[in-house]
Amino acid sequence: MSGMGEGQLVSIVALLGWLVLCFGAYRSYQIDTSQTIRMALMWGAIFAAVAFVFSLVM
């Protein structure tokens, strides 16, 4: 593997495992797709607003 060490590969596999675990836990609440998309857009807007404020300050 060019440029990717064994430690990085293990880290990627572990992160994918955590992602699957989080997705399964989220789906256990049985929230519908429209509410999921709405929450994702709200969180994206929050992070974008915070990033914008930090760019103005710094």
N, CA and C atoms as an extended XYZ file, in Angstrom:
174
Properties=species:S:1:pos:R:3:atomname:S:1:resname:S:1:resid:I:1 pbc="F F F"
N         0.843       -1.174        0.000 N   MET     1
C         0.000        0.000        0.000 CA  MET     1
C         0.890        1.240        0.000 C   MET     1
N         0.703        2.072       -0.950 N   SER     2
C         1.573        3.233       -1.082 CA  SER     2
C         1.171        4.328       -0.098 C   SER     2
N         2.065        4.597        0.832 N   GLY     3
C         1.855        5.700        1.746 CA  GLY     3
C         0.932        5.425        2.922 C   GLY     3
N         0.361        4.249        3.025 N   MET     4
C        -0.541        3.963        4.133 CA  MET     4
C         0.083        2.884        5.009 C   MET     4
N         0.359        3.256        6.247 N   GLY     5
C         0.943        2.306        7.168 CA  GLY     5
C        -0.096        1.392        7.780 C   GLY     5
N         0.388        0.404        8.503 N   GLU     6
C        -0.522       -0.553        9.130 CA  GLU     6
C        -1.381        0.117       10.194 C   GLU     6
N        -0.798        1.075       10.913 N   GLY     7
C        -1.550        1.784       11.949 CA  GLY     7
C        -2.690        2.590       11.374 C   GLY     7
N        -2.483        3.202       10.214 N   GLN     8
C        -3.541        3.979        9.578 CA  GLN     8
C        -4.670        3.071        9.106 C   GLN     8
N        -4.323        1.913        8.598 N   LEU     9
C        -5.334        0.971        8.133 CA  LEU     9
C        -6.193        0.485        9.305 C   LEU     9
N        -5.555        0.178       10.414 N   VAL    10
C        -6.299       -0.253       11.601 CA  VAL    10
C        -7.206        0.872       12.085 C   VAL    10
N        -6.730        2.100       12.033 N   SER    11
C        -7.528        3.240       12.450 CA  SER    11
C        -8.753        3.415       11.557 C   SER    11
N        -8.595        3.256       10.253 N   ILE    12
C        -9.722        3.390        9.332 CA  ILE    12
C       -10.750        2.296        9.584 C   ILE    12
N       -10.292        1.072        9.786 N   VAL    13
C       -11.214       -0.034       10.061 CA  VAL    13
C       -11.956        0.210       11.373 C   VAL    13
N       -11.252        0.703       12.395 N   ALA    14
C       -11.901        0.989       13.673 CA  ALA    14
C       -12.933        2.100       13.531 C   ALA    14
N       -12.605        3.138       12.768 N   LEU    15
C       -13.560        4.224       12.564 CA  LEU    15
C       -14.790        3.751       11.804 C   LEU    15
N       -14.610        2.878       10.828 N   LEU    16
C       -15.758        2.317       10.120 CA  LEU    16
C       -16.625        1.484       11.055 C   LEU    16
N       -15.993        0.746       11.956 N   GLY    17
C       -16.745       -0.031       12.944 CA  GLY    17
C       -17.561        0.870       13.863 C   GLY    17
N       -16.968        1.967       14.311 N   TRP    18
C       -17.701        2.916       15.150 CA  TRP    18
C       -18.852        3.549       14.387 C   TRP    18
N       -18.646        3.829       13.095 N   LEU    19
C       -19.708        4.396       12.273 CA  LEU    19
C       -20.887        3.442       12.157 C   LEU    19
N       -20.604        2.167       11.952 N   VAL    20
C       -21.668        1.160       11.868 CA  VAL    20
C       -22.397        1.056       13.205 C   VAL    20
N       -21.653        1.085       14.294 N   LEU    21
C       -22.259        1.017       15.620 CA  LEU    21
C       -23.162        2.222       15.885 C   LEU    21
N       -22.699        3.411       15.544 N   CYS    22
C       -23.503        4.620       15.733 CA  CYS    22
C       -24.740        4.599       14.850 C   CYS    22
N       -24.593        4.153       13.609 N   PHE    23
C       -25.733        4.080       12.697 CA  PHE    23
C       -26.788        3.107       13.228 C   PHE    23
N       -26.341        1.970       13.732 N   GLY    24
C       -27.283        0.993       14.294 CA  GLY    24
C       -28.005        1.538       15.517 C   GLY    24
N       -27.290        2.260       16.365 N   ALA    25
C       -27.917        2.847       17.542 CA  ALA    25
C       -28.925        3.917       17.144 C   ALA    25
N       -28.576        4.713       16.125 N   TYR    26
C       -29.501        5.753       15.669 CA  TYR    26
C       -30.758        5.144       15.058 C   TYR    26
N       -30.589        4.110       14.256 N   ARG    27
C       -31.740        3.467       13.613 CA  ARG    27
C       -32.641        2.769       14.630 C   ARG    27
N       -32.114        2.428       15.794 N   SER    28
C       -32.937        1.761       16.803 CA  SER    28
C       -34.019        2.690       17.350 C   SER    28
N       -33.842        4.013       17.172 N   TYR    29
C       -34.864        4.963       17.606 CA  TYR    29
C       -36.010        5.065       16.602 C   TYR    29
N       -35.876        4.457       15.446 N   GLN    30
C       -36.889        4.406       14.399 CA  GLN    30
C       -37.378        5.802       13.995 C   GLN    30
N       -36.429        6.680       13.721 N   ILE    31
C       -36.735        8.028       13.257 CA  ILE    31
C       -36.855        7.981       11.747 C   ILE    31
N       -37.890        8.625       11.201 N   ASP    32
C       -38.111        8.557        9.757 CA  ASP    32
C       -37.076        9.388        8.986 C   ASP    32
N       -37.036        9.154        7.681 N   THR    33
C       -35.996        9.738        6.833 CA  THR    33
C       -36.100       11.252        6.757 C   THR    33
N       -37.297       11.796        6.672 N   SER    34
C       -37.431       13.252        6.551 CA  SER    34
C       -36.928       13.959        7.803 C   SER    34
N       -37.170       13.382        8.957 N   GLN    35
C       -36.671       13.990       10.191 CA  GLN    35
C       -35.153       13.859       10.274 C   GLN    35
N       -34.609       12.758        9.778 N   THR    36
C       -33.163       12.575        9.755 CA  THR    36
C       -32.502       13.630        8.868 C   THR    36
N       -33.068       13.848        7.693 N   ILE    37
C       -32.508       14.846        6.780 CA  ILE    37
C       -32.623       16.244        7.389 C   ILE    37
N       -33.745       16.535        8.015 N   ARG    38
C       -33.924       17.839        8.640 CA  ARG    38
C       -32.894       18.062        9.751 C   ARG    38
N       -32.659       17.044       10.583 N   MET    39
C       -31.665       17.180       11.647 CA  MET    39
C       -30.258       17.348       11.077 C   MET    39
N       -29.941       16.599       10.012 N   ALA    40
C       -28.624       16.725        9.402 CA  ALA    40
C       -28.413       18.120        8.829 C   ALA    40
N       -29.447       18.683        8.196 N   LEU    41
C       -29.333       20.038        7.663 CA  LEU    41
C       -29.204       21.074        8.776 C   LEU    41
N       -29.913       20.873        9.871 N   MET    42
C       -29.797       21.815       10.989 CA  MET    42
C       -28.400       21.769       11.603 C   MET    42
N       -27.847       20.557       11.792 N   TRP    43
C       -26.504       20.448       12.336 CA  TRP    43
C       -25.474       21.041       11.375 C   TRP    43
N       -25.667       20.819       10.078 N   GLY    44
C       -24.768       21.419        9.088 CA  GLY    44
C       -24.808       22.939        9.142 C   GLY    44
N       -26.017       23.497        9.296 N   ALA    45
C       -26.152       24.950        9.393 CA  ALA    45
C       -25.494       25.481       10.663 C   ALA    45
N       -25.634       24.756       11.756 N   ILE    46
C       -24.999       25.177       13.010 CA  ILE    46
C       -23.488       25.204       12.854 C   ILE    46
N       -22.908       24.124       12.304 N   PHE    47
C       -21.462       24.078       12.123 CA  PHE    47
C       -20.988       25.142       11.147 C   PHE    47
N       -21.753       25.397       10.088 N   ALA    48
C       -21.379       26.433        9.128 CA  ALA    48
C       -21.419       27.816        9.782 C   ALA    48
N       -22.432       28.062       10.605 N   ALA    49
C       -22.525       29.353       11.295 CA  ALA    49
C       -21.367       29.548       12.263 C   ALA    49
N       -21.027       28.509       13.001 N   VAL    50
C       -19.903       28.614       13.937 CA  VAL    50
C       -18.592       28.837       13.178 C   VAL    50
N       -18.407       28.123       12.069 N   ALA    51
C       -17.200       28.314       11.267 CA  ALA    51
C       -17.145       29.727       10.699 C   ALA    51
N       -18.293       30.257       10.287 N   PHE    52
C       -18.342       31.618        9.760 CA  PHE    52
C       -17.977       32.630       10.833 C   PHE    52
N       -18.509       32.457       12.040 N   VAL    53
C       -18.196       33.373       13.147 CA  VAL    53
C       -16.706       33.309       13.474 C   VAL    53
N       -16.141       32.101       13.503 N   PHE    54
C       -14.712       31.983       13.783 CA  PHE    54
C       -13.875       32.623       12.688 C   PHE    54
N       -14.325       32.540       11.434 N   SER    55
C       -13.562       33.172       10.360 CA  SER    55
C       -13.608       34.692       10.457 C   SER    55
N       -14.703       35.227       10.983 N   LEU    56
C       -14.783       36.672       11.187 CA  LEU    56
C       -13.901       37.133       12.347 C   LEU    56
N       -13.854       36.333       13.390 N   VAL    57
C       -13.085       36.692       14.583 CA  VAL    57
C       -11.592       36.585       14.327 C   VAL    57
N       -11.183       35.547       13.641 N   MET    58
C        -9.744       35.335       13.432 CA  MET    58
C        -9.345       35.909       12.155 C   MET    58
